[in-house]
């Protein structure tokens, strides 16, 4: 079952720490979202493997937009 990692708020993707195929554990830092002049880390909601990255660094994202898909 796939798990979608979404943006909690609007902002820009400052850094992506993973690539497709990486195995991640619950609460591993996946992405840093810059919003309101603060760096907001986005963590893995579950153990899994990164199957898709739907954003690139410097992309502007909206709240609840899917960033990464874990399998």
N, C-alpha and C positions, 0 to 999 in steps of 0.2 A: 504494500500500500504506500502510495506517495505522500509526502508531507511537504506542503508549500510554506516557504519562509517569506513573510510579507513585511513591508515597511510599516512601522508603527505611526509614522507621520511623514509629511512631505519634506523633501530635502534633496541633497545631491549625494551620489555615491562617491565617497572619498577614497576608500580602499577596499579591495576584494582579497581576502586571505586564502581562498580555496580555488580549485580548478575542477573541471569535470573529471570524475573518477576518484576523487579524494574520499577517503573514509573519514567520517567525523563522529564525534561523541556528543552526547547531550551537553549543552551549554558551551561547546567550542565556539570561539568567535569566528564568524563567517565573513561579515561585512562591517565596515564603519560608514554610517550615514551621518553626513554633516547637516545639521538643522539648527536654526536659531543660534548660529555661531558656536555650536557645541558639537563635539564628536560623540555620536551615539552608537555603541557597539550593538550589532545584531547577532544573537546567539542561536545555535542549533536547538530546535525544540525537541529533538530526539536523536538517537543514534541512527546513522545511515550512510549512504554513499551519494555524493553530489552527482545527480544525473543531468541537471540542466542549470545554466546560469543565464538568467533573462535580462541582465543589465550589464553595463560596462562602467568602468571608473569615469567619473565626471557626469554621468547621466543624471538628469533631474527625474525624480520619482514622486508619485502621489501616495498619500496614505492608503494602506491596504493593497498596494501594487505588489505582485509576486516578484520576488528577487531571485530566489533559488528554489529548486525542486530537489528533494532528497528521496531516495528509494531505500 
